[in-house]
Amino acid sequence: MYFTVIGIARTMFAVQGLKFTVTGAENIPAAGGAVIAVNHTGYTDFIYAGLPARKTKRYVRFMAKREVFDNKISGPIMRALGHISVDRADGAESFRQAVAKLKAGELVGVYPEATISRSFEIKDFKSGAARMALEAGVPIIPVVVWGAQRIWTKGFPKRLGRTNTPVSVAVGTPIAPVEPAAELSARVRTAMQDMLHQVQQDYVHEPGAYWVPARLGGSAPTREEADRLDAAEAEARTKTR
């Protein structure tokens, strides 16, 4: 099923004219478990973040919010591909499933930021990725995707037609889980932030564009502004519940 879905995805990439630059794919191990830590700028990050693993014919099992699995279209596909449903109100069961897959030698994809970064900068990390790596005794492999926010991100329309958008995917050196969770998370975050800045140096940015960080002359919110928007959204969600 996963192989078939990848074939369909590659066809879609060709139709969209997406132009991929993948570096560091050799850092994905040919065997054994690993946490694949991915930055989160758009709804399609996980599709592109799984591309480097195909060099060694491996698949990544991504952790995704339960709402994706509840959808009548995406739900059956996500379950068939072996991805992991996450209940954001109670993540104990998804954590257990992820650790079990890691111990079984699987690659498990995680968004340490938990939600899409509206600023397109690296947000503060949750500790789940580090705790999983420590409990399973596997490395964390940092992965940065850049350009996905131009295709579909929070607060802006999808651009799924032929956009010829360049998408960069960079894979960093595996990080061994030899520190407490907080220190390990901080180390991974620093690595991903450095990787993101490096990738951005080789990417052409449009001044004033919504998908360009304020730091690079774009109109995206600053980290502080994005944090306020996230807090307001979380408060509204809590009131709805």
C-alpha positions, -999 to +999 in steps of 0.1 A: +000+000+000+028+024+009+046+017-023+015+024-043+008+057-025+044+068-031+039+061-068+008+082-068+026+110-049+055+110-074+030+114-102+014+144-084+048+159-078+055+157-116+021+173-124+027+201-099+062+206-113+078+205-079+116+207-080+132+188-051+167+193-037+175+165-013+208+165+007+221+142+034+200+112+025+229+090+034+223+099+070+191+077+070+203+042+083+196+012+060+183-007+090+172-001+126+149+023+144+153+060+145+132+091+153+129+114+122+124+149+137+109+172+111+102+210+112+066+220+106+058+248+081+029+233+061+004+205+059+024+185+033+058+185+052+055+148+060+052+138+023+084+154+014+103+145+046+098+108+037+116+111+004+152+107+017+143+073+033+135+059-002+173+059-010+175+028+012+140+017+003+126+025+038+093+040+049+086+065+077+057+060+100+045+095+109+027+106+140-003+128+131-032+143+150-063+121+155-085+143+133-066+132+102-074+096+111-111+104+118-115+118+083-133+093+060-109+098+032-075+102+048-082+080+078-082+046+060-050+056+041-032+067+072-040+034+090-031+013+060+004+030+058+011+023+095+011+059+107+003+067+143-028+085+155-021+111+182-048+123+207-034+157+217-054+156+249-039+122+259-008+111+241+002+081+262-011+055+238+005+071+207+038+073+226+036+036+235+029+027+198+058+049+186+083+033+210+072-002+200+077+006+163+111+021+171+122-010+190+110-031+161+134-012+138+110+012+122+115+049+113+090+071+132+084+107+120+077+133+146+070+171+146+088+183+178+072+217+174+038+199+176+020+225+154+027+245+122+051+274+127+033+305+114+066+324+115+083+296+095+110+297+121+118+268+144+094+269+174+101+257+209+102+219+210+080+195+230+100+167+247+082+137+231+107+130+203+136+130+228+117+108+253+109+083+226+145+081+214+157+076+250+131+049+258+137+030+226+175+035+226+175+049+190+191+080+174+172+112+164+177+122+128+170+159+122+152+167+089+144+202+076+119+208+048+118+243+032+093+254+005+064+233+016+047+263+032+043+277-003+021+248-013-003+246+017+001+262+051-021+274+079-042+304+070-036+305+033-052+287+003-038+255-011-016+258-042-019+222-055-018+230-092+013+233-114+034+258-094+069+246-102+077+253-065+112+243-054+113+222-022+145+216-002+149+186+021+180+183+042+189+154+065+213+160+094+237+137+112+220+112+136+221+124+172+226+097+198+202+097+228+229+101+255+215+131+274+184+138+295+153+146+274+154+184+279+191+186+269+186+162+240+156+183+227+176+215+229+205+198+210+182+186+182+165+220+180+198+238+176+209+214+149+176+219+130+178+257+133+213+257+119+202+234+091+172+256+082+194+287+080+218+268+057+190+256+034+176+291+033+209+305+020+205+286-012+168+293-017+154+323-036+130+342-015+104+367-027+106+400-007+074+406+012+058+372+004+036+356+031+057+324+030+090+342+037+101+347+074+102+383+087+139+378+093+144+373+055+123+403+045+089+385+042+055+393+056+052+362+078+046+369+115+076+372+138+081+344+164+065+366+190+035+375+169+031+338+159+032+327+195+004+352+203-017+338+174-012+303+186-021+311+221-054+328+210-062+298+188-055+274+217-077+294+240-106+294+215-102+256+210-104+251+248-136+272+250-151+252+222-144+219+240 
